[in-house]
Every structure is written in C-alpha cells, then in structure tokens.
Amino acid sequence: MISSFRPHLLSLSLLIGIAAPWAANAQASISSVGSGSVEDRVTSLERISNAQAQLLQQLQQQLNATQSDIDSLRGQIQENSYQLNQVVERQKQIYQQIDSLSSGAAASNTASGSGGDTAAAAAPAPAADAGAAAAAPVQSGDANTDYNSAVALVLEKKQYDQAIAAFQAFVKKYPDSTYQPNANYWLGQLNYNKGKKDDAAYYFATVVKKYPKSPKSSEALYKVGVIMQDKGDNAKAKAVYQQVIKQYPNTEAAKQAAKRAASL
C-alpha cells in the first residue's frame, strides 16, 4: 500500500511543478489576448479556459487517489492495532489462568517453576502415561493450532488428563516452536496439580535449562524449590531459592523465593 502511495505523491508533485509555469504562461497568454478580432480573442480565451479546466481535473483526480490510499492505510493500521491488542489480551488471560490453577492446587504457591542443574538432578524424566497418550487429540500439523487446542483443554474444557497428553505430543512434534517454554510449563503445572511432583519438577526444570530467557523461567525455577520443600528436602529447596534470587533478581519469583528461603 505504501509503495502505491508514493507514486501518487510523485505524480502530484510533478503535476504541481508542471502547473506552476503553465499557469504563469496562461496568465501571460490571457494578458496578451488583446489583439485580433473579437472572435479570435474569444476563441483564445476559451482554449486557455479549457486547458485550465483539464489541469484542475487532473489535479483533483490525483488528490482523490492520494486520499483513497491514505484512508486505506489508516484502516490497515487500525486493524493491525486491534489484532495486536487481541494477542496481548489472550496472553494475559493464559497467564492468569496458570496462576489460578497454581493457587487452586496449593494456596501457598504463586507463579512457579522449575530448576537449573540442582533441580534437574532431582527431577528424573517422567514415565510415559499410556492412558493419557491414548487420549491425545489428533494434531493438525500446525503448531499454533495444536498449542491453542491444548490450552483450550485446560481453560475451557477442564480436561486435564487430555491436556497433559496434548502438551506431551506438542513438545515432541514441534521442538523448535516458540511455545516450547509455555508447553513445558503447562506440563509442570498440570502434573503438580495431580500430585505428580517428580514429573512436575522435570518439566519445570526443562523450562529453565533449555529456555533460560523465557518469561516463565524464573517462575519455573521457583516452583522446583517449592517441590523440594514439599518433599521435605529443605536444604535443596533453599539452594534453589537462592539460585532464583541470584539468577532472576527483581522478579516476583525472586521475591517469593526470598520469603521462603528466610523461613527455612
């Protein structure tokens, strides 16, 4: 759209550049129409008037075309802004739902997460859940569609076992997806809610080890500390909390980790 807009501006500039000297010449021509018969002078004036009318018509057409392009650009910008706002709101809703699930499972837990090397050592890979795998939905082949379908199983349908299977299938099928950190975090949270704390720690630790720059990484590392504390391993829990504070300062997870570490 911008590429088609620029030629209109160029054409308009050229027309104005051409019109200026032409208008001056036309004025000179009008002032010079003082000789000859009345019919000749009338004919000359009509010819000059017609030429002026044609030029004004061309200029008006160019202005109309330019205004049309401006209106189209304005509409496209408004549409893009709306779509961006929708994406932002959707992400906010997802994170709010994650926090809600976490607080529902344990009132003492806030946004949470998985660990680095210390946590990973205490989080063996989860065993395959044959029942959940059998319930996995058919995947579409599109990462965005499959991720949103898995999220819908949690937020809308409340089918948590099917959601676990869907997220497990997702992380295997789309290893390069930008949704990998979120998918692993979902698996950690869903397993934690079911009481499968070792499996939860594994997925939370995956977020921190593989995606340390993800917004969910600090929460994931903190969650591993919570799991260690739940299991009675206060020394390891405190080490993880200190790692959260050091690795992710000035985050909400670091604040929560400091509170828990101080109580141990």
C-alpha positions in Angstrom: 0.0 0.0 0.0 2.8 2.4 0.9 4.6 1.5 -2.4 1.5 2.5 -4.4 1.1 5.7 -2.3 4.5 7.1 -3.1 3.9 7.1 -6.9 0.7 9.2 -6.3 2.7 11.7 -4.3 5.4 11.8 -7.0 2.8 12.3 -9.7 1.1 15.0 -7.7 4.4 16.8 -7.2 5.2 16.6 -10.9 1.7 17.9 -11.8 2.1 20.9 -9.4 5.6 21.5 -10.8 4.2 21.5 -14.3 1.1 23.5 -13.4 3.0 26.4 -11.9 4.9 27.5 -15.0 1.9 26.6 -17.2 -0.3 28.8 -15.0 2.2 31.7 -15.4 2.3 31.2 -19.1 -1.5 31.0 -19.2 -1.7 34.3 -17.3 0.7 35.8 -19.8 -1.4 34.4 -22.7 -4.5 35.9 -21.2 -2.9 39.3 -20.9 -1.6 39.1 -24.4 -5.0 38.4 -25.8 -5.5 41.9 -26.7 -5.1 41.9 -30.5 -7.1 40.5 -33.3 -10.8 40.3 -33.8 -13.3 39.7 -31.1 -13.9 36.2 -32.3 -10.2 35.4 -32.2 -9.9 36.7 -28.7 -12.9 34.8 -27.5 -11.5 31.6 -29.1 -8.1 32.1 -27.4 -9.8 32.7 -24.0 -11.9 29.5 -24.4 -8.9 27.5 -25.3 -7.0 28.8 -22.3 -10.0 28.2 -20.0 -10.4 24.6 -21.3 -6.7 23.9 -20.7 -7.1 25.2 -17.1 -10.1 23.1 -16.5 -8.3 19.9 -17.7 -5.4 20.6 -15.5 -7.6 21.2 -12.5 -9.5 18.0 -13.2 -6.2 16.0 -13.4 -5.1 17.6 -10.1 -8.4 16.7 -8.5 -8.1 13.1 -9.7 -4.6 12.8 -8.2 -5.8 14.2 -4.9 -8.7 11.8 -4.8 -6.4 8.8 -5.5 -4.0 10.0 -2.8 -6.8 10.4 -0.2 -8.1 6.9 -1.0 -4.6 5.5 -0.3 -4.4 7.4 2.9 -7.8 6.1 4.0 -6.8 2.5 3.2 -3.5 2.9 5.1 -5.4 4.3 8.1 -7.8 1.3 8.1 -4.9 -1.2 7.8 -3.1 0.4 10.8 -6.3 0.3 12.9 -6.9 -3.4 12.0 -3.3 -4.3 12.9 -3.5 -2.5 16.2 -6.7 -4.4 17.0 -5.2 -7.7 16.2 -2.1 -6.9 18.3 -4.3 -6.0 21.3 -6.2 -9.2 21.0 -3.0 -11.2 21.1 -1.8 -9.3 24.2 -5.1 -9.9 26.0 -5.0 -13.6 25.1 -1.6 -13.9 26.7 -2.7 -12.1 29.8 -5.7 -14.5 30.2 -3.4 -17.5 29.8 -1.0 -16.4 32.5 -3.9 -15.5 34.8 -5.3 -19.0 34.3 -1.9 -20.6 35.0 -1.7 -18.6 38.3 -5.3 -19.5 39.2 -4.6 -23.2 38.6 -1.4 -23.0 40.8 -3.2 -21.3 43.7 -6.1 -23.7 43.5 -3.7 -26.7 43.8 -1.9 -25.2 46.8 -2.7 -21.9 48.5 0.9 -21.3 49.4 2.1 -21.4 45.8 2.2 -18.4 43.5 3.6 -18.2 40.0 6.1 -21.1 40.0 8.7 -23.0 38.1 11.5 -25.4 37.5 15.1 -25.6 38.0 18.6 -25.5 36.7 21.2 -28.1 37.3 20.4 -28.5 41.0 16.7 -29.1 40.3 17.3 -31.2 37.2 19.3 -33.7 39.3 16.3 -34.3 41.5 13.8 -34.5 38.6 14.1 -37.7 36.6 12.2 -37.9 33.3 8.6 -38.9 33.8 7.4 -42.3 32.8 5.1 -42.5 29.8 1.4 -42.4 30.8 -0.2 -44.9 28.4 -3.8 -43.8 29.3 -3.0 -40.1 28.7 -1.2 -40.9 25.5 -4.2 -42.8 24.2 -6.4 -39.8 24.9 -4.2 -37.4 23.0 -6.2 -35.5 20.4 -5.4 -35.7 16.7 -2.9 -33.0 15.8 -3.5 -30.6 12.9 0.1 -30.3 11.8 0.1 -26.6 12.6 2.0 -25.6 15.8 -0.2 -22.6 16.7 -3.4 -24.6 16.2 -2.2 -27.5 18.2 -0.9 -25.4 21.1 -4.2 -23.4 21.3 -6.1 -26.7 21.3 -4.1 -28.0 24.2 -4.6 -24.8 26.1 -8.3 -25.0 25.4 -8.4 -28.4 27.0 -7.3 -26.7 30.3 -9.0 -23.4 30.2 -12.3 -24.2 28.5 -12.9 -27.9 28.7 -11.2 -28.7 32.0 -10.0 -32.0 30.6 -6.6 -32.1 32.4 -5.5 -35.6 31.5 -6.2 -35.0 27.8 -4.4 -31.7 28.1 -1.3 -33.4 29.5 -1.3 -35.8 26.6 -1.8 -33.0 24.1 1.1 -30.9 25.5 3.3 -34.0 25.6 2.6 -34.6 22.0 3.2 -31.0 21.2 6.7 -30.8 22.8 7.7 -33.9 20.8 6.3 -32.8 17.5 7.3 -29.1 17.5 10.8 -29.0 19.2 11.6 -25.6 17.6 8.3 -23.9 18.4 8.3 -20.7 20.4 5.6 -22.2 22.5 8.0 -24.9 23.9 8.7 -23.0 27.2 4.9 -22.5 27.8 4.1 -26.0 26.8 6.6 -27.5 29.3 5.5 -25.1 32.0 1.9 -26.2 31.4 3.0 -29.8 31.8 4.8 -29.0 35.0 1.8 -27.2 36.5 -0.7 -29.9 35.4 1.4 -32.7 36.9 1.9 -30.7 40.1 -1.8 -30.3 40.4 -2.2 -34.1 40.1 0.3 -34.6 42.8 3.0 -35.9 40.4 5.7 -33.7 41.8 8.7 -35.6 40.3 7.1 -35.3 36.9 6.3 -31.7 37.5 9.9 -30.9 38.6 11.2 -32.5 35.4 9.1 -30.2 33.2 9.8 -27.1 35.2 13.5 -27.9 35.1 13.2 -28.3 31.3 12.0 -24.7 31.0 15.0 -23.3 32.9 17.7 -25.5 31.3 16.5 -25.2 27.7 14.8 -21.8 27.8 16.5 -19.6 30.4 15.5 -16.4 28.7 11.8 -17.3 28.7 9.5 -15.2 30.9 8.4 -18.4 32.6 11.9 -19.4 33.5 12.1 -17.6 36.9 8.7 -18.9 37.9 9.7 -22.4 36.9 12.9 -22.4 38.9 11.0 -21.1 42.0 8.5 -23.9 41.6 11.2 -26.5 41.8 12.2 -25.1 45.1 8.6 -25.4 46.3 8.5 -29.0 45.2 11.8 -29.8 47.0 10.3 -28.1 50.1 7.1 -30.1 49.8 9.2 -33.3 49.8 11.0 -32.2 53.0 14.3 -31.5 51.4 14.8 -28.1 52.8 18.5 -27.9 52.1 17.9 -28.4 48.4 14.9 -26.2 48.4 16.9 -23.3 49.9 19.6 -23.8 47.4 17.1 -23.5 44.6 15.5 -20.4 46.1 18.9 -18.8 46.4 19.5 -19.6 42.7 16.2 -17.9 41.8 17.3 -14.7 43.7 20.7 -14.7 42.1 19.7 -15.6 38.5 16.4 -13.7 38.3 16.7 -10.6 40.6 13.9 -8.1 40.7 11.3 -10.6 39.6 8.2 -11.7 41.5 9.6 -15.2 41.7 12.7 -13.8 43.4 10.6 -12.0 46.0 8.7 -15.2 46.8 11.9 -17.2 46.9 13.4 -14.8 49.4 10.4 -15.2 51.7 10.6 -18.9 51.6 14.3 -19.1 52.0 14.1 -16.8 55.1 11.6 -19.3 56.7 13.9 -22.3 56.3 
